[in-house]
Each structure stands twice: as structure tokens, then as C-alpha cells.
Amino acid sequence: MRIALAVDTLDGAKGGAERGIAALGRALADAGHPVVLLCAEVSNPDPRWELVRLRRPKFLRFRRVKGFAQAAERALGEFPVSVSFGDVPGATVYLPHGGLWSAWKRQEIASSETASEAKARARSIDRSPRQQAARWLEEATLGHPRLKGVIALSHMVKDNLKYATE
């Protein structure tokens, strides 16, 4: 089974999502699956992987996130793969490592001590290019017709997903 991993930047020496994707790719290759890595930047990729570098803007977070996501979506539509993992539109399996953005926003606003602080925090989040990119990416990924499933890597993510789909 040919499997694609879509991740903007991959450095397996880093923690969190990048380390998880690198470990997944190695485990799949160890099991004999051909792995295609779709990325814009990579450090020390596994030599067994087919590497496909995708172009994306270098500046402005929203443009960079959206540019990579759109390039990955096009590539995933063109590559003959059985399954694709990533946090990009067009992946068949979504891996929200840090939880859902929508749940993070709710928690961020709820942590405010006053109603006026909550309103100010909500405005700040809504105006932030970084948060606009995260919101767009989550919505485009979860709403994509190729999405077949979501892997919740923790109880928190599982709860986030339940809340988001109710």
C-alpha cells in the first residue's frame, strides 16, 4: 500500500508533530509500505521515502500555510496513493496533534477573568494572521470530501472532535 505523508516542514529531531510524522513514516517503511513525503522543507528524511518538495510562499504566515496546504491538496489529488496522512485539505486521514483550533480558541476565551477581557481576547484571536491561518486550515481539512477519518492521539483531541461535530 503506497502511503503519503503531507507535512509543511519535517525535522525528525524536533519534538511533537514533526517527530510523530517521522516515526509514522519510518514504521510504515519498516512494514514494507512505499512512503511518499510531501513537504516544503525537510531535514534528514528517511532514505527509503520518496521525497516530493512542494513550493510555498516563504513570507507571511497565512500565505505560507495556505500555499503549502493548496500545493499538498493538488499533489494528493494527483498521486496514486492508498492513504494519506496530514493536516492539510485532501488528506484521507487527519492527525490533529495539538488538538483542534476551535477548542483552543474556546478555552483561550474562557480563561478570561472578565467579559470585556473575553471580548478583547476573541477580537485579538480573530485578527491574528497566525490564528486565521490555523482556523482556515482546520476548516478546509475537516470539510474536505477526501477526508475519511481523524486519528485522535489523546483523550483531549477525542473530546475536541466530539464537541466540534455535535
C-alpha positions as CSV (number, residue, x, y, z in Angstrom):
1,M,0.0,0.0,0.0
2,R,1.6,3.3,-1.1
3,I,1.1,5.9,1.6
4,A,1.6,9.7,1.5
5,L,2.6,11.9,4.5
6,A,1.9,15.6,4.0
7,V,3.7,18.0,6.3
8,D,5.0,21.5,5.6
9,T,8.3,21.2,7.4
10,L,9.8,17.9,8.7
11,D,12.7,17.7,11.1
12,G,12.6,14.4,13.0
13,A,14.9,15.8,15.6
14,K,12.3,18.3,16.7
15,G,9.5,17.3,19.1
16,G,5.8,17.0,18.8
17,A,4.1,16.7,15.4
18,E,7.2,16.5,13.4
19,R,8.7,13.7,15.4
20,G,5.3,11.8,15.3
21,I,5.1,12.1,11.5
22,A,8.8,11.0,11.1
23,A,8.1,8.0,13.4
24,L,5.0,7.1,11.4
25,G,6.9,7.3,8.1
26,R,9.7,5.0,9.5
27,A,7.2,2.5,10.9
28,L,5.3,2.3,7.6
29,A,8.5,1.9,5.6
30,D,9.7,-0.8,8.2
31,A,6.4,-2.6,7.4
32,G,7.2,-2.6,3.7
33,H,5.0,0.2,2.6
34,P,6.3,2.7,0.0
35,V,6.1,6.2,1.6
36,V,5.8,9.5,-0.2
37,L,6.7,12.5,1.8
38,L,5.1,15.8,0.5
39,C,6.8,18.7,2.2
40,A,8.3,22.2,1.6
41,E,11.3,21.8,3.9
42,V,12.9,18.6,5.3
43,S,15.9,17.7,7.4
44,N,17.3,14.2,7.3
45,P,14.5,12.3,5.6
46,D,14.4,8.6,5.7
47,P,16.3,7.4,2.5
48,R,13.5,4.9,1.9
49,W,10.9,7.6,1.3
50,E,10.1,9.2,-2.0
51,L,10.6,12.9,-1.4
52,V,8.3,15.4,-3.2
53,R,9.1,19.0,-2.4
54,L,6.2,21.4,-2.7
55,R,6.6,25.1,-3.3
56,R,5.0,27.6,-1.0
57,P,5.5,31.3,-0.2
58,K,8.3,32.0,2.3
59,F,6.8,35.1,3.9
60,L,3.6,35.9,5.8
61,R,2.3,33.0,7.9
62,F,-1.2,32.9,6.3
63,R,0.2,32.8,2.8
64,R,2.8,30.2,3.7
65,V,0.2,27.9,5.4
66,K,-2.4,28.3,2.7
67,G,0.2,28.0,-0.1
68,F,1.5,24.7,1.3
69,A,-1.9,23.3,2.0
70,Q,-3.1,24.1,-1.5
71,A,0.0,22.6,-3.1
72,A,-0.4,19.5,-0.9
73,E,-4.1,19.2,-1.8
74,R,-3.2,19.3,-5.6
75,A,-0.4,16.8,-5.1
76,L,-2.6,14.4,-3.1
77,G,-5.2,14.6,-5.9
78,E,-2.6,13.6,-8.5
79,F,-0.6,10.9,-6.6
80,P,-1.7,7.3,-6.7
81,V,-1.7,6.5,-3.0
82,S,-3.9,4.3,-0.9
83,V,-4.0,6.6,2.1
84,S,-2.6,9.9,3.0
85,F,-1.9,11.4,6.4
86,G,-1.6,15.1,7.2
87,D,-3.2,18.2,8.5
88,V,-3.9,19.5,5.0
89,P,-7.1,19.5,2.9
90,G,-7.2,16.4,0.7
91,A,-5.5,14.1,3.2
92,T,-7.6,11.0,3.8
93,V,-6.6,10.8,7.5
94,Y,-6.2,14.0,9.6
95,L,-3.8,13.9,12.5
96,P,-4.5,17.0,14.7
97,H,-1.5,16.6,17.1
98,G,-2.2,19.5,19.3
99,G,-5.9,19.4,19.3
100,L,-8.4,21.4,17.4
101,W,-8.0,25.1,16.8
102,S,-11.7,25.7,17.6
103,A,-11.4,24.1,21.0
104,W,-8.2,26.0,21.7
105,K,-10.0,29.3,20.9
106,R,-12.9,28.4,23.2
107,Q,-10.5,27.6,26.1
108,E,-8.5,30.8,25.5
109,I,-11.6,33.0,25.7
110,A,-13.0,31.1,28.7
111,S,-9.7,31.7,30.6
112,S,-10.5,35.4,30.6
113,E,-11.4,36.9,34.0
114,T,-14.0,39.4,32.8
115,A,-16.5,39.7,29.9
116,S,-14.6,42.7,28.4
117,E,-11.3,40.7,28.6
118,A,-13.0,37.8,26.8
119,K,-14.3,40.1,24.0
120,A,-10.8,41.6,23.6
121,R,-9.2,38.2,23.5
122,A,-11.7,37.0,20.9
123,R,-11.0,40.0,18.8
124,S,-7.3,39.5,19.1
125,I,-7.5,35.9,18.1
126,D,-9.8,36.7,15.1
127,R,-7.4,39.4,13.8
128,S,-4.2,37.4,14.2
129,P,-2.9,36.2,10.8
130,R,-1.4,33.1,12.6
131,Q,-4.8,32.2,14.0
132,Q,-6.6,33.0,10.8
133,A,-4.3,30.5,9.1
134,A,-4.9,27.9,11.7
135,R,-8.7,28.3,11.5
136,W,-8.7,28.2,7.7
137,L,-6.5,25.1,7.7
138,E,-8.7,23.2,10.2
139,E,-11.9,24.1,8.5
140,A,-10.6,23.2,5.0
141,T,-9.1,19.9,6.2
142,L,-12.2,18.8,8.2
143,G,-14.6,19.8,5.4
144,H,-12.7,18.2,2.5
145,P,-14.5,15.4,0.7
146,R,-11.5,13.1,0.6
147,L,-11.2,13.0,4.4
148,K,-12.1,9.5,5.6
149,G,-11.1,9.7,9.2
150,V,-9.4,11.5,12.1
151,I,-6.9,9.9,14.5
152,A,-7.2,11.4,18.0
153,L,-3.8,10.9,19.6
154,S,-5.1,11.8,23.1
155,H,-8.4,12.0,25.1
156,M,-8.2,15.7,24.8
157,V,-8.2,15.6,21.0
158,K,-11.0,13.0,21.1
159,D,-13.1,15.3,23.2
160,N,-12.3,18.2,20.9
161,L,-13.6,16.2,18.0
162,K,-16.8,15.2,19.7
163,Y,-17.5,18.8,20.6
164,A,-16.7,20.0,17.1
165,T,-19.0,17.5,15.4
166,E,-22.0,17.9,17.7
